[in-house]
Amino acid sequence: MCRIVWSIKCQTMLKNLCFPKPEITFSNVCLGHNPKIFTASGFFCINKSFVGYLSSVPRRSTGCLIEQLSEEKYECMVCCDIIRLMAPVWSCQSCYHVFHLNCIKKWARSPASQADAEGWRCPACQNVALKQPTSYTCFCGKVTNPEWQRSEIPHSCGNMCGKKRSGVDCNHPCNILCHPGPCPQCPAFVTKSCICGKTSQPMRCGQGTVLQCDKVCGAILNCADHTCAQVCHSGACQPCQLQVQQVCYCGVTTREVLCGTDKEGFDGSGHFSCEKTCGLMLNCEAHRCQQVCHHGRCQPCPRSPSLVKTCPCGQTPLTKLLDLGYSERRSCSDPIPSCGKTCNKPLACGSSDTIHLCEKLCHEGSCGPCSLTSTIRCRCGCKTKEVPCELVFTCEKRCNKKRSCGRHKCGELCCVNSEHKCLLICGYKLNCGLHRCQETCHRGNCDPCWQSSFDELTCHCGLTVLYPPIACGTKPPECKNMCTRRHECDHPVFHNCHSEEKCPPCTYLTQKWCMGKHEVTPPSVARCGYLKSIMKHYLNVLPHRNGFPVRLE
């Protein structure tokens, strides 16, 4: 049922919630509806929209809860009724508010309490709980349906609490009697070390304070050769920042890197591969290693008598050749006997259907060149042609794609480029108007002219000065003084100093003759600087043409 809760009831509820006391009235507070609060700061709903106000509620103190529960002054937030000493209750483990067990059961089943995910929300702190409240237990959760004793805290079992405290790294259970609200801070003192472990001091158990001394860390860095020089710090030490010189495996190339780089690749002589031919002398002391710069020791000489068991083409074992009278090889420098047959090793040319074989007699070294022909595609893939295998076929098709500048076409024969970079010089005039762009042809505007002058730039009269460095193309500074140049007339000057070669026309009002020299114009019409004379009389005078009056008909 709905009940109307007046302002006196609201003040008591606000006292339970430990709120500040705004101007507040409740209306239509009931379990099935959305209880609403109207405050001076806005409109809130207890069920859902009251989250912003209730989430800031501080945790209830243990002493305040014990006093209000013992004196039966504590109200259930759902039904707004007093919680009696023997009434079954349920306490939230997040905000420690106490509710009637039946009220919180109904609230947990109501649609207003359902969270977006699984579970239901506490009506006070909106903390989401997965387990539905089902039974009446004491505050520490050890005893079900605790009996009320006059000498004990209401709704408690009277035994030691024993719950885990909320402090950081505190392993001591709560040692006071079963109680509502949060467990007090652990009273024990422990010896805690600083981050680097060199200094320790006693401090309160459960405190999250991180100790930091003023000594150097001194831990071994990743290079295992140097120690950390930072002051006592948290987290892992930074990698070693010292620069060292490393040599490749073959000993030809060196590089400057941070100490500890590629440490696991060190083989006693080098740290990395330079991707060049090794070139180290083999154990036979006659040949050099032809492998790419590699880790570890070089392989045995590939021409060693213990490794070579056949002729160069691989068709005849050396034991058969020894029976035919060939001399036995004693060292890797001795020539490998030839069987005299055609080599027949597959060559790199040919196609998937036709494999070209070496036509030379059994020989040492590389095979080739091939004397056959192959039908191959050109580099760009546009045409096919049958050509000798040792030649590279390029077609005569010119590439019509635009280069990277967007202005020129590629024009290369049998083009295989993907970027089509333009290598021509741009040559456009720069913003200074004096120099041209010397960069390779590009898109967009050219960069400003990089040249500059270290001479002072002045206006014509020399009173206004720009000091170096001055970018190329900079115009003379604007001067606010009167022009001091020599003029054709003697009239007063009304224009400022300028950088143009010619002065603007004189604007002084003067008299002008007409073209026929018959009449003078008034001063309000003719200006000194105008080059054209007045073409007509301003009184009742006939117009003129070529210096002579024209008769009107």
C-alpha positions in Angstrom: 0.0 0.0 0.0 1.0 3.5 -0.6 1.5 5.9 2.2 2.1 9.6 2.3 5.2 10.6 4.2 5.3 14.1 5.4 8.2 16.4 6.1 8.8 15.2 9.7 9.1 11.6 8.3 11.5 12.9 5.6 13.8 14.6 8.1 14.1 11.3 10.0 14.9 9.4 6.8 17.5 12.0 5.8 19.1 11.6 9.2 19.4 7.8 8.6 20.9 8.4 5.1 23.5 10.9 6.5 22.4 13.4 3.9 22.8 17.1 4.2 19.4 18.7 4.9 18.0 20.3 1.7 14.4 21.4 1.4 12.8 18.1 0.6 9.3 16.5 0.6 8.3 12.9 -0.3 5.2 11.9 -2.2 3.6 8.6 -3.0 6.4 6.5 -1.4 5.5 2.9 -1.9 7.1 -0.4 -2.9 5.4 -0.9 -6.3 5.8 2.7 -7.5 8.8 4.9 -8.1 9.2 7.0 -4.9 10.2 10.5 -5.9 12.1 13.2 -4.1 11.6 16.9 -5.1 14.5 19.0 -4.0 15.6 22.6 -4.6 18.4 21.3 -6.9 16.2 19.1 -9.1 14.0 16.0 -9.4 15.2 12.5 -8.4 13.8 9.0 -8.1 14.8 6.7 -5.3 14.5 3.6 -7.5 16.6 4.6 -10.5 17.2 8.3 -10.9 18.2 8.7 -7.3 21.5 7.0 -8.1 23.4 10.3 -8.6 22.4 11.4 -5.0 22.6 8.1 -3.2 25.9 7.0 -4.7 27.7 9.8 -2.9 26.3 8.7 0.5 29.3 8.0 2.8 29.6 4.6 4.5 27.7 4.5 7.8 29.8 4.6 10.9 29.5 1.5 13.2 28.7 3.6 16.3 25.9 5.5 14.6 24.3 2.3 13.4 24.5 0.6 16.7 23.0 3.6 18.5 20.1 4.0 16.1 19.3 0.2 16.0 19.5 -0.1 19.8 17.2 2.8 20.3 14.8 1.8 17.5 15.4 5.1 15.6 16.6 3.5 12.4 14.2 3.4 9.4 14.0 1.0 6.6 14.6 2.9 3.4 12.1 0.8 1.4 9.0 1.0 3.7 10.1 4.1 5.7 9.1 2.3 8.9 11.1 1.8 12.1 13.3 -1.3 12.3 12.4 -3.1 15.6 14.8 -5.0 17.7 13.5 -8.4 16.9 12.6 -7.8 13.2 14.5 -9.9 10.6 16.8 -7.6 8.7 19.3 -7.6 5.8 22.5 -5.4 5.6 24.2 -4.3 2.4 27.8 -5.3 2.3 28.7 -2.2 0.2 27.0 0.8 1.9 26.0 -1.1 5.2 22.4 0.2 5.1 20.0 -2.0 7.0 16.6 -3.0 5.6 13.7 -5.2 6.6 14.2 -8.7 5.2 10.8 -8.8 3.6 11.1 -5.3 2.2 14.4 -6.1 0.5 13.1 -9.4 -0.8 10.2 -7.6 -2.5 12.6 -4.9 -3.7 14.9 -7.4 -5.3 12.0 -9.0 -7.2 10.6 -5.7 -8.4 11.3 -4.4 -12.0 12.7 -1.2 -10.6 15.7 -3.0 -8.9 16.8 -4.9 -12.0 20.3 -4.0 -13.3 21.3 -3.7 -16.9 23.3 -7.0 -16.5 22.4 -9.8 -14.2 21.5 -9.2 -10.6 19.6 -6.5 -8.7 20.6 -3.0 -7.3 20.7 -2.0 -3.7 18.2 0.9 -3.2 20.7 2.9 -1.3 24.1 2.7 -3.1 22.9 1.0 -6.3 25.6 -1.7 -5.9 24.7 -4.7 -8.1 24.3 -8.0 -6.2 23.9 -11.4 -7.9 22.5 -13.4 -5.0 18.9 -12.8 -3.9 18.4 -12.1 -0.1 16.8 -15.2 1.4 17.6 -15.6 5.1 18.0 -13.5 8.2 21.7 -13.7 9.4 23.8 -11.8 11.8 26.1 -9.0 10.5 29.1 -11.3 10.3 27.1 -14.0 8.5 27.9 -16.9 10.9 24.5 -17.4 12.7 21.1 -17.7 11.0 18.1 -16.2 12.8 20.1 -14.7 15.7 18.2 -14.3 19.0 18.0 -10.9 20.5 19.8 -10.5 23.8 19.4 -7.3 25.8 23.1 -7.1 26.5 24.2 -7.5 22.9 24.0 -5.5 19.7 20.6 -6.0 18.0 20.7 -8.5 15.1 24.2 -9.7 16.0 25.4 -13.1 17.2 27.6 -11.8 20.1 30.7 -13.6 18.8 33.8 -12.2 17.3 33.3 -10.7 13.8 36.2 -12.4 12.1 35.5 -10.8 8.7 38.4 -9.8 6.4 39.2 -6.1 6.7 39.1 -3.8 3.7 42.8 -2.6 4.2 45.4 -3.3 1.6 47.5 -6.4 2.3 45.9 -6.9 5.8 45.6 -10.5 6.8 44.3 -9.9 10.3 40.5 -10.6 10.8 38.2 -8.2 12.6 38.7 -8.8 16.3 35.6 -7.0 17.7 32.1 -8.4 18.4 29.7 -9.0 15.5 28.6 -5.5 14.4 26.9 -3.5 11.7 28.8 -1.2 9.4 32.4 -1.4 8.2 35.1 -3.1 10.2 37.5 -0.7 12.0 41.0 -0.2 10.8 43.5 -2.9 11.8 45.2 -1.9 15.1 48.3 -4.0 14.4 51.7 -2.5 13.4 53.9 -4.2 10.8 57.3 -3.5 9.4 57.1 -2.5 5.8 59.9 -2.1 3.4 60.4 0.6 0.8 60.1 -0.1 -2.9 63.7 -1.0 -3.4 63.8 -3.0 -0.2 66.8 -1.1 1.4 64.8 0.7 4.1 62.0 -0.4 6.3 59.9 1.1 9.1 56.9 0.2 11.3 53.5 1.4 10.1 49.8 0.7 10.6 48.7 -2.6 9.0 46.4 -2.2 6.0 47.6 1.3 5.0 48.2 1.7 1.3 51.0 4.1 1.7 54.0 3.3 -0.5 57.3 3.9 1.2 60.0 5.5 -0.9 63.5 6.1 0.3 66.1 8.5 -1.1 68.7 5.8 -1.9 69.8 4.6 -5.4 67.9 1.5 -6.6 71.1 -0.5 -7.5 69.2 -3.4 -9.1 70.8 -5.3 -12.0 69.5 -3.9 -15.4 68.5 -6.0 -18.4 72.1 -5.9 -19.7 73.3 -7.8 -16.6 76.4 -5.5 -16.7 75.2 -2.3 -15.1 73.0 -1.3 -12.1 70.0 1.0 -11.9 71.0 4.6 -11.0 67.5 5.8 -10.3 66.3 6.7 -6.8 64.0 4.1 -5.1 61.1 3.7 -7.6 58.1 1.6 -8.4 57.8 -0.9 -11.2 60.5 -2.5 -13.3 63.8 -0.7 -13.9 64.3 1.1 -17.2 66.4 -0.6 -19.8 70.1 0.3 -19.7 70.6 3.6 -21.6 74.4 3.3 -22.2 75.5 3.2 -25.8 77.9 0.3 -26.7 79.5 -0.8 -29.9 78.6 -4.3 -31.2 80.3 -6.3 -33.9 78.6 -8.7 -36.4 79.4 -12.4 -36.4 81.9 -12.1 -39.2 83.6 -9.1 -37.6 83.2 -6.7 -40.6 80.4 -4.4 -39.6 79.9 -2.5 -36.3 77.0 -0.6 -34.9 76.1 1.7 -31.9 73.2 0.3 -29.9 71.8 0.4 -26.3 73.6 -1.9 -23.9 71.8 -5.2 -23.7 70.5 -5.2 -27.3 70.5 -8.7 -28.9 72.3 -10.0 -25.8 70.9 -13.5 -26.3 72.4 -13.6 -29.9 76.0 -13.2 -28.6 78.1 -16.2 -29.7 81.4 -15.1 -28.2 82.5 -13.1 -31.2 79.5 -11.1 -32.5 75.9 -10.0 -31.7 74.1 -9.7 -35.1 74.2 -10.7 -38.7 75.2 -8.0 -41.3 73.6 -10.1 -44.1 76.9 -10.1 -46.1 79.0 -13.0 -47.1 80.9 -14.4 -44.1 84.3 -14.7 -45.8 86.0 -16.2 -42.7 88.8 -18.8 -43.4 87.5 -22.4 -43.1 89.3 -25.1 -41.1 90.9 -26.3 -44.4 92.9 -23.0 -44.5 92.4 -22.9 -48.3 88.8 -21.7 -48.8 86.6 -19.1 -47.2 83.0 -19.4 -45.9 80.5 -18.4 -48.6 77.4 -18.4 -46.3 75.7 -15.2 -45.2 77.1 -13.8 -41.9 75.9 -16.4 -39.4 75.8 -17.3 -35.7 78.3 -19.8 -34.4 81.2 -21.5 -36.1 81.5 -21.9 -39.9 80.6 -25.3 -41.5 83.3 -27.6 -42.7 84.7 -27.0 -46.2 82.2 -28.3 -48.7 85.1 -29.6 -50.9 86.5 -31.7 -48.0 87.3 -35.3 -49.1 85.2 -36.6 -46.3 82.1 -34.8 -47.6 82.5 -35.1 -51.4 81.4 -38.7 -52.4 80.4 -38.2 -56.0 81.6 -36.5 -59.2 80.6 -32.9 -59.7 77.4 -33.8 -61.6 76.4 -36.3 -58.9 75.8 -39.2 -61.3 78.9 -41.4 -60.5 80.4 -42.3 -57.0 84.1 -41.5 -56.6 84.7 -45.1 -55.6 83.9 -46.2 -59.2 86.2 -43.5 -60.6 89.0 -44.7 -58.3 88.6 -48.2 -59.9 89.0 -46.6 -63.3 92.4 -45.2 -62.3 91.6 -41.7 -61.0 93.8 -40.6 -58.1 92.4 -40.4 -54.6 91.7 -36.9 -53.2 93.9 -36.0 -50.2 92.8 -32.5 -49.5 90.0 -30.0 -50.5 92.4 -28.3 -53.0 92.6 -31.5 -55.1 90.3 -31.4 -58.2 87.1 -33.6 -58.1 87.3 -36.2 -60.8 84.8 -35.9 -63.6 82.8 -38.8 -65.0 82.8 -37.4 -68.5 79.0 -37.6 -68.9 76.6 -34.8 -69.7 75.9 -32.7 -66.6 72.1 -32.7 -66.9 71.5 -30.5 -63.9 68.3 -28.5 -64.2 68.7 -24.9 -65.1 66.8 -21.9 -63.8 65.3 -21.2 -67.3 62.5 -23.1 -69.0 58.9 -23.4 -67.9 56.7 -25.6 -65.8 56.2 -27.9 -68.7 59.7 -27.9 -70.1 62.8 -28.1 -67.9 66.1 -27.1 -69.5 69.1 -29.2 -68.5 72.8 -28.3 -68.6 74.4 -29.7 -71.8 78.0 -29.4 -70.6 80.1 -32.3 -69.6 80.4 -33.1 -65.9 82.1 -30.0 -64.5 82.7 -28.0 -61.3 81.2 -24.6 -60.7 77.9 -23.2 -61.9 76.0 -24.4 -65.0 75.1 -22.3 -68.0 74.4 -20.4 -70.1 71.5 -22.2 -71.7 71.6 -22.5 -75.5 67.8 -23.1 -75.8 65.0 -20.6 -76.2 62.0 -20.0 -74.0 58.6 -18.3 -74.5 58.5 -15.7 -71.7 56.5 -12.7 -70.9 58.0 -9.2 -70.8 58.6 -7.4 -67.5 55.3 -5.6 -67.6 53.4 -8.7 -68.6 51.8 -7.3 -71.7 53.5 -9.4 -74.4 55.1 -12.8 -74.8 57.9 -13.8 -77.1 60.3 -16.7 -77.7 63.8 -15.5 -76.9 67.2 -17.1 -75.9 67.1 -18.1 -72.3 70.0 -15.8 -71.3 68.2 -12.6 -72.6 65.7 -10.5 -70.7 62.7 -9.6 -72.9 61.3 -6.1 -72.7 58.5 -4.9 -74.9 58.2 -1.6 -76.7 55.0 -0.4 -74.9 55.3 3.0 -73.2 53.8 3.5 -69.9 50.9 6.1 -69.9 50.4 6.3 -66.2 50.9 9.7 -64.5 53.9 10.1 -62.4 53.8 11.0 -58.7 53.7 14.7 -59.5 50.4 14.3 -61.4 51.7 16.5 -64.3 53.9 14.3 -66.4 53.4 10.8 -67.8 55.9 8.0 -67.1 56.8 7.2 -70.7 59.1 4.3 -69.8 59.4 1.2 -72.0 58.0 -2.0 -70.4 57.5 -0.2 -67.1 57.4 -2.3 -63.9 57.5 0.6 -61.4 54.6 0.9 -59.0 55.2 4.4 -57.6 56.2 6.2 -60.9 58.3 8.8 -59.2 58.9 11.9 -61.2 62.6 12.8 -61.4 62.3 16.0 -63.4 63.0 19.4 -61.8 59.9 21.4 -60.9 61.1 24.8 -62.2 58.1 26.8 -61.1 58.6 30.3 -59.9 58.6 30.6 -56.1 56.6 33.1 -54.1 59.5 35.6 -54.2 59.1 35.9 -58.0 62.9 35.8 -58.4 63.9 32.2 -58.1 62.6 28.9 -59.3 61.9 25.6 -57.5 64.8 23.2 -57.7 63.1 20.3 -56.1 61.9 17.2 -58.0 58.5 17.6 -59.6 55.8 17.4 -56.9 52.2 17.9 -56.1 50.8 21.0 -54.4 52.4 24.3 -53.9 56.2 24.8 -53.9 57.9 25.5 -50.6 58.7 29.2 -49.8 62.0 30.5 -51.1 64.7 29.5 -48.7 67.1 32.3 -49.6 67.3 35.3 -47.4 69.1 38.6 -47.2 71.2 39.9 -44.3 71.0 43.6 -45.4 68.6 46.1 -44.0 65.5 46.8 -46.1 64.3 50.4 -46.0 61.5 52.4 -47.6 62.3 55.0 -50.2 62.8 57.8 -47.7 64.9 55.6 -45.4 62.9 56.3 -42.2 61.3 52.9 -41.9 63.7 49.9 -41.7 63.3 46.1 -41.6 66.3 44.4 -40.0 67.8 41.1 -41.2 67.4 38.3 -41.8 64.9 39.2 -44.5 63.1 36.5 -46.5 63.6 36.6 -50.3 60.8 38.6 -52.0 59.9 40.7 -49.0 58.4 44.0 -50.1 59.8 47.3 -48.7 58.1 48.3 -45.4 55.1 50.5 -45.4 56.0 54.1 -44.4 53.6 56.5 -42.8 55.6 59.6 -43.6 54.9 62.0 -46.5 56.5 61.2 -49.9 59.8 63.1 -50.3 60.3 62.4 -54.1 60.5 65.1 -56.7 57.2 65.8 -58.4 56.3 67.5 -61.7 54.2 70.2 -60.0 54.7 72.4 -57.0 51.5 71.6 -55.2 51.4 70.3 -51.7 51.9 66.5 -51.4 49.0 64.5 -49.8 50.3 60.9 -50.2 52.6 58.8 -48.1 56.0 57.4 -48.9 55.7 54.4 -51.3 57.8 51.8 -53.1 56.3 52.2 -56.6 58.4 54.0 -59.1 55.7 56.6 -60.1 53.9 58.7 -57.7 50.1 58.8 -57.8 48.4 61.7 -59.8 48.3 65.0 -57.9 44.9 65.6 -56.4 45.3 69.3 -56.0 42.3 71.2 -57.6 43.4 73.6 -60.4 42.2 75.2 -63.6 42.4 73.6 -67.1 41.9 74.9 -70.6 39.6 73.1 -73.0 41.0 71.4 -76.0 40.5 74.5 -78.2 41.9 76.9 -75.6 38.6 78.7 -75.5 37.6 78.4 -71.9 39.0 77.6 -68.5 37.3 75.0 -66.2 36.4 75.9 -62.6 38.8 74.7 -59.9 36.2 72.3 -58.5 36.2 70.1 -61.7 39.8 69.9 -62.9 42.7 68.3 -60.9 46.3 68.9 -61.5 47.3 65.3 -62.0 44.7 64.4 -64.7 46.4 64.0 -68.1 43.2 64.5 -70.2 41.8 67.9 -70.7 38.1 68.7 -70.6 36.6 67.8 -73.9 33.6 70.1 -73.8 32.8 73.6 -72.6 30.8 73.9 -69.5 28.9 77.0 -70.8 26.9 77.5 -74.0 29.9 76.8 -76.2 29.8 74.5 -79.2 31.7 71.2 -78.9 35.0 70.8 -80.6 36.5 68.0 -82.8 40.2 67.9 -83.6 40.7 71.4 -82.2 37.9 73.0 -84.4 34.3 73.8 -83.4 31.6 71.6 -84.9 28.5 73.2 -86.4 25.2 72.0 -85.0 22.4 71.3 -87.5 
